[in-house]
Amino acid sequence: MTEMPANPSASPWRKLPFLLILLVAGLGAFLLRDQLSFAQLAEHRDALLALRDQHPMGAALGFVLAYVLIVGFSLPGATVATLTGGFLFGLFPGVVYNVVAATLGAVAIFAAARMGFGDRFVAKLQESGGQVARLQAGLRENEWSVLFLMRLVPVVPFFMANLIPAFLGVRLHRFVISTALGIIPGALVFTSVGSGLGAVFDRGETPDLGVIFAPQVLLPMLGLAALAALPMLLRFWRRAG
């Protein structure tokens, strides 16, 4: 009789979903680079609007599914997808569709990485001790703050912001909550830009994505980031005192 593996979590099959994501992401970077673009959205805008008007529910579901696949497989075009949500469905419910789809896609990456590598990586960190273990303990202690900061201040690429929590043993519900809430400010900005794309298309221009750096947008986002970091800073001051 064939013996079962001593550690089922070490089964190579558990790595397959994450490896598949990496493979599709690599292929997509070359094959879809020019397909999921603003130019393509401008070219097919009439067909997309007609589809939305004829099949509103199907268009909404199809859009969310496509967005989930783009994020879940780390394909190029996530920003264009967010703009498309605003263009097709307006600020509301477009922002809802964008946030839900981006969160589901992020959860897919998180779950695949956690299942394939996360648990073993966390165990190795705990066994290593020393500075690495102390760093992990510090991150765990300030988990909510770190998770929200990674979403509110997009210094860490979105793909890496999905992997790091998986490799550090973050609980799924904390990842979902911080992702869904943390991406809302940025989603509101880009969905709002997308909702005005009709006029941009008519002028033959491209959308100004630099609007996110405008003071009236950037300062409130930095304020939210400071609020997210406050618990972490308070712990540091108490210990320093």
VEXBA-337527 format. One record per atom (N, C-alpha, C): x, y, z. Coordinates in steps of 0.02 Angstrom, whole numbers, plus 32768, in hexadecimal, padded with zeros to 4 digits. Each point is the difference from the previous one (the first is absolute). Layout:
// VEXBA-337527
XYZ/...
//
This chain:
// VEXBA-337527
802B7FC48000/7FD5803C8000/802C803E8000/7FEE80337FD8/8028803C7FFB/7FF9802A8040/80388016801A/7FFF8028803D/7FEF80497FEF/7FDA801F802C/7FEF80467FF8/803A802A8016/800A803C7FE3/8036802C8015/7FF98011804A/803980038022/8000800F8047/7FE48046800E/800C802E7FD1/7FE880458008/7FD880137FC2/7FBD7FFB8002/7FD8800E7FC5/800A80477FE7/8010802F802E/800780467FEA/803D80097FD4/802E7FCE8000/803C80057FD7/7FF67FE27FBB/7FC47FE77FF1/7FF27FE27FBF/800D80327FC8/80237FEA7FCB/800E802E7FC9/7FC180187FDD/7FCA7FDA8006/7FC180157FE0/7FE58041801E/8012800D803E/7FE8803D8020/8020803F7FE2/80397FF67FDF/802280387FE1/7FE580107FBB/7FDB7FD27FE4/7FEA80067FBA/7FD880407FF3/7FCE80138029/7FDB803E7FF1/802C803E7FFC/802F8006802F/802B803B7FFF/80307FFF7FC5/801A7FC57FF0/802C7FFB7FC6/7FDA800F7FBF/7FC17FEC7FFE/7FD680107FC6/7FF6804C7FFA/7FF680218038/7FF980497FFF/803F80207FE5/803A7FE98017/803F801C7FE7/80087FF47FB5/7FED7FC57FE9/80067FF07FB9/7FD3802D7FD6/7FC180068014/7FD080297FDA/801580498003/801880178039/801780458007/803A800E7FD1/802E7FD17FFB/803980097FD3/7FEB80027FB7/7FD37FD37FED/7FE780007FBB/7FD7803F7FF1/7FD880148031/7FD6803A7FF5/802880407FF8/803980058022/802A803B7FFB/8017800B7FB8/80087FCA7FDA/801780057FBB/7FC680007FCE/7FCE7FD5800C/7FCC7FF67FCF/7FC780328005/7FF4801B803D/7FC6802C800A/80138048800E/8040800F7FF8/801880438012/7FDC80367FD9/7FF07FF37FC0/7FDF80327FD7/7FB57FF57FF9/7FE77FC9801D/7FB97FEF7FF9/7FD680208037/801A8001803C/7FDB801C8039/80198047800C/7FF1802D7FD2/801C80438001/7FC980347FF8/8012803E800E/7FD080377FF8/7FEB80077FB6/80307FF67FD3/7FF080057FB8/7FCC7FCD7FEC/80057FC4801A/7FCF7FCC7FF0/7FBB8012801D/8000801C803C/7FC08016801D/7FE080357FD6/802880307FE8/7FE580357FD6/7FE57FE47FBE/80237FCF7FE4/7FEB7FE37FC0/7FBF7FD98006/7FF67FDE8038/7FC57FD48008/7FCA801E802D/80048040800D/7FD2801E8031/7FB77FFA7FEA/7FF1800A7FC0/7FBB7FFC7FE9/7FE37FBA8008/80297FCE7FF1/7FE97FBB8007/7FF57FEE804A/802B8019802A/7FF97FF38048/7FC28022801C/7FF4803D7FEC/7FC480248018/7FC07FDE7FE7/80017FE97FC2/7FC67FDD7FE4/7FF37FBF8026/80357FDC8010/7FF97FC28026/7FE4800E8046/80188036801F/7FE780128043/7FB680117FFD/7FEB80257FCC/7FBA80157FFB/7FD27FC57FF1/80177FD17FD7/7FD67FC77FED/7FFD7FCB8037/80387FF68023/80037FCC8034/8022801C803E/7FDD802B8026/802080228038/801B7FD18035/7FDA7FCD8013/80167FD18033/803A7FD57FE7/7FF97FE77FC3/80367FD87FE3/804080287FF7/7FF9803F7FEC/803B802B7FF8/8023800C8042/7FD8800A8035/801E800C8041/80257FC28019/7FE07FC57FFA/80207FC28015/803E7FF17FD6/7FFA800B7FBE/80397FF47FD5/803A802E8010/7FF1803F800F/8035802F8012/80237FEB8040/7FD97FEF8033/801D7FEC8040/802C7FC27FF7/7FE77FCF7FDA/80277FC37FF4/804280107FDC/7FFC802B7FCC/803C80127FDB/80328023802D/7FE8802C802A/802B8025802E/80217FD18032/7FD97FD0801A/801B7FCF802E/80397FD97FE0/7FF77FEC7FC2/80337FDB7FDB/803E802B7FF5/7FF6803F7FEF/8039802D7FF5/802A80068040/7FDF800B8038/80248007803F/801A7FBD8019/7FD67FCC7FFC/80137FBF801A/803C7FE27FDC/8006800E7FBF/803A7FE77FDA/803480367FF3/7FF880398022/803180387FFB/800D80137FB8/7FCB80057FD9/800680147FBA/8004804C7FFB/801F80197FCA/800280487FF7/7FBA801B7FF2/7FF2803C8018/7FBF801E7FF1/7FD3800B803B/80187FF9803E/7FD58009803A/7FE780488004/802B80307FF0/7FEB80468002/7FCC800E7FCA/800A7FE57FC5/7FCF80087FCA/7FBE7FE08014/80047FC78022/7FC27FDF8017/7FDB802C8031/80238021802D/7FE0802D802F/7FDF803A7FDC/8022801D7FCF/7FE380367FD8/7FC27FE77FDB/80047FC27FE7/7FC77FE47FDB/7FC37FF9802D/800C7FED803F/7FC87FFB802F/7FDC80428008/802680368004/7FE080428004/7FDF80147FBF/80207FF17FC8/7FE580127FBE/7FBE7FDE7FF2/7FFC7FBF8010/7FC47FD97FF0/7FC8800A8033/801280068040/7FCD7FFD8034/7FFD803F802C/802980327FF0/7FFF803D8027/80257FF78042/800480378026/80237FFD8040/7FE17FCC802D/7FBD7FFF8000/7FDC7FCC8025/7FCB7FE27FD1/7FFF7FBD7FF7/80227FCD8028/80467FED7FE7/801E80277FD2/80407FED7FE5/80357FF48034/8002802C8033/80347FF78033/7FF57FC18028/7FC17FEC8009/7FF17FC28024/80197FC47FD8/7FF280007FC0/80197FCA7FD5/804C7FFD8001/8020803A7FFD/804A80027FFF/801E7FE58041/7FE480168038/801B7FEB8041/7FF57FB5800B/7FC47FE97FF1/7FF17FB98009/802D7FD57FD4/800780137FC0/80297FD87FD2/804980018014/801B803A8011/804680058014/800D7FD8803F/7FD28002802F/80087FDB803E/7FFF7FB57FF3/7FD17FE97FD8/7FFD7FB87FF0/803F7FE87FDC/801980287FD2/803E7FEE7FDE/803B7FFD802F/80038031802E/803680008031/7FFC7FC3802E/7FC47FEE8014/7FF67FC5802A/80177FC17FDC/7FF47FFD7FBE/80167FC57FDA/804C7FF88003/802480377FF7/80497FFD8004/80167FEE8046/7FE380208032/80107FF38046/7FF67FB78011/7FC67FE47FED/7FF17FBB8011/802F7FD07FDD/800F800D7FC0/802D7FD47FDB/80468001801E/8019803B8011/80438004801D/80017FE18046/7FCC800C8026/7FFD7FE58044/7FFD7FB47FFE/7FD87FE47FD4/7FF97FB87FFB/80417FDF7FE8/802280207FD1/803B7FE17FE3/803F80098028/8008803C801E/804080108020/7FF980208045/7FC78021800C/7FFA802A803B/800C7FDC8042/7FDD7FC9800C/80057FDE8041/80477FE9800E/80217FE57FCD/80447FE8800A/8030803A800B/7FF480387FDC/802A803A8008/7FFA801D8046/7FC280058019/7FF580198044/80237FD48033/7FFA7FBE7FF7/80207FD1802F/804C80098000/801D800A7FC5/8049800A7FFC/801580418022/7FD780357FF9/8010803E8021/7FFF7FF8804C/7FCE7FDC8019/7FFB7FF58048/80397FD6801A/80167FD07FD8/80377FD58015/804380237FFD/800780317FD4/804080217FF7/80158029803C/7FCE801E8023/800F8028803A/8026803F7FED/801E80218031/8029803B7FF4/7FDA803B7FE4/802280287FD8/7FE5803E7FE6/7FC37FF47FD4/80027FCB7FD7/7FC87FF27FD3/7FC17FF18027/80077FD88034/7FC67FEF802A/7FE5803E8023/802C802C8016/7FEA803E8022/7FDC802D7FCF/801980037FC2/7FDE80277FCD/7FBA7FE67FF3/7FFA7FBE7FFB/7FBE7FE27FF5/7FD2800E803A/801A7FFC803E/7FD7800E803B/7FE980498000/802C802E7FEA/7FEE80467FFD/7FC9800D7FCD/80067FDE7FC7/7FCC80077FCD/7FBE7FE48017/80047FC88023/7FC27FE2801A/7FDE802F8032/80288020802A/7FE5802C8033/7FDE803D7FE1/801980167FC8/7FE5803C7FDE/7FDE7FEC7FBE/7FE17FC57FFF/7FE87FE47FC2/7FCE802D7FDC/7FCE80198024/7FCD80297FE0/801F803F7FE1/802C80218026/801F803D7FE7/80297FF37FC1/80287FCB8001/802A7FF07FC6/7FD57FEF7FC4/7FCC7FD98009/7FD57FEC7FC9/7FDE803C7FE0/7FE6802D802A/7FDE803B7FE4/8032802E7FDE/803C8007801C/8031802C7FE2/80157FE77FBB/80067FBF7FF8/80137FE47FBF/7FCC80107FCB/7FC180078014/7FCB80107FD0/7FF8804B7FF5/800580268036/7FF580487FFB/803B80257FE1/803C7FE7800C/803C801F7FE4/801F7FCD7FD0/7FF080057FC0/80137FCA7FD1/804A80017FED/802C80018034/80477FFA7FF4/80107FB87FED/7FDE7FD18021/80077FB97FF1/7FD27FEE7FC5/801A7FE27FCA/7FD47FED7FC8/7FC77FD38017/7FC780067FDF/7FC47FDD8015/800C7FB48005/80257FE57FD0/800D7FB88000/80287FEC803F/803380278011/80287FF2803B/7FD9800B8041/7FD280307FFE/7FD6800C803B/7FD17FC7800D/7FF57FD57FCE/7FD97FC3800A/802B7FC68018/803F7FFF7FEB/802C7FC98012/801D80068046/8015803D8013/802180098041/7FD47FE98039/7FC080138003/7FD67FE78037/7FFA7FB47FFF/7FFD7FE27FC4/7FFA7FB77FFC/803E7FDE801D/803B801C7FF3/803D7FE28017/800E800E804A/7FDC8031801D/800B80108046/7FC97FE5802D/7FD37FD87FE3/7FCE7FDF8029/7FC5802B8015/7FF180357FDA/7FC7802A8010/7FBF7FD87FF9/7FD28009802D/7FC07FDD7FFD/7FD7801A7FC4/7FDA7FD27FE2/7FDB80117FC4/7FD08039800C/7FDA7FFF8037/7FCE80348009/802080458008/803B8003801E/802280418006/801880187FBC/80187FD27FD7/801580127FBD/7FC6801A7FD7/7FC77FDE8003/7FC580147FD9/7FE880458015/7FF9800A8042/7FE680408019/802F80397FEE/80407FF8800C/803080367FF3/8006800E7FB6/7FFA7FCD7FD7/8003800A7FB7/7FC380267FE8/7FC57FE88012/7FC2801E7FE9/7FFA80498015/8010800E8040/7FFA80448019/803A802C7FE8/803C7FE27FFD/803B80277FEF/800280187FB8/7FE07FDC7FD2/800380157FBA/7FC6802E7FED/7FD2800C802D/7FC6802A7FF0/801580467FEB/802D80238025/801180457FEB/801B80047FB9/80307FD57FEF/801C80007FBD/7FCC7FEC7FCC/7FD67FCF8011/7FCC7FEA7FD2/7FCE80387FF2/7FEF80278033/7FD380397FF6/801D80327FCF/8041800E8007/802080317FD4/7FFF7FE87FB8/80197FC27FF4/80057FE87FBB/7FBC7FF17FE1/7FD17FE98029/7FBC7FF47FE5/7FE180437FEC/800C80338028/7FE680437FEF/801E80187FBE/80427FF57FF7/802080127FC0/7FE07FD97FC7/7FF47FBF800C/7FE17FD77FCC/7FBA80167FEE/7FDB801A8031/7FBC80157FF1/7FFE803C7FD1/803880237FFA/8003803A7FD2/80247FF17FBF/800B7FC07FF2/80267FEF7FC4/7FDC80107FBF/7FBD80038002/7FDB800F7FC3/801780427FE2/80058033802A/801780427FE9/80487FFE7FEA/80297FD98023/80477FF97FEE/80067FE07FBC/7FD97FCC7FF3/80017FE07FBE/7FEB80307FC9/7FCD8027800E/7FE7802F7FCD/803480347FEE/802B8011802F/803580327FF3/803E7FDF7FE3/80017FBD7FFC/803A7FDD7FE6/803C8003802F/7FF380058041/803580058031/80067FC08027/80307FFE802D/80097FC8802F/7FF280198046/7FE77FD6802D/7FEF80168043/803D80158028/7FF78030802C/80368018802B/80017FD88040/802B7FCC8003/80037FD7803B/802A80208037/802080377FF0/802680258033/7FD480248031/7FBE7FFC7FF5/7FD18021802E/80087FE68047/80187FC28007/80077FE48043/803580258029/802C80257FDE/803380268022/7FEC8048800D/7FC480127FEB/7FE78043800E/7FF68008804B/800F803B801C/7FFC80098049/7FBD7FEC801E/7FC980117FDE/7FBE7FF1801B/7FF17FB68003/80277FD87FDA/7FF87FB78001/80367FE1802C/803E80167FF6/80397FE18022/7FFE800C804B/7FF0803D8015/800280108047/7FCF7FD6802A/7FC07FF97FEA/7FD47FD38026/80197FB88003/801E7FE87FCA/801A7FBB8000/803B7FFA8031/802B80328001/803780008031/7FE580048047/7FC980268009/7FE280048042/7FE67FBC8017/7FE17FDA7FD1/7FE97FBD8011/803B7FD28010/803780087FDB/803B7FD8800E/801C80108045/800180408012/801880138042/7FD37FE38037/7FC080007FF3/7FD17FE38030/800C7FB58008/800D7FDE7FC8/800E7FB88003/80417FF28026/8030802D7FFA/80417FF68021/7FFF80148049/7FCC80248016/7FFE801A8044/80087FCB8037/7FDB7FC87FFD/80097FCD8034/80487FE78004/80217FF77FC8/80457FE97FFE/802E80348020/7FF580407FF2/80298035801C/7FF58005804C/7FC27FF88016/7FF280048047/80237FC88027/80017FC47FE4/80257FC98020/804A80108005/801B801D7FCA/804780108000/801080358035/7FD680348005/800D80358031/7FFA7FE58047/7FD07FD5800C/7FF87FE58043/803D7FD78015/801A7FD97FD2/803B7FD88010/803E802C8008/800580347FD5/8039802C8005/7FFE80288041/7FC3800E8018/7FFA8025803E/800D7FD5803C/
//
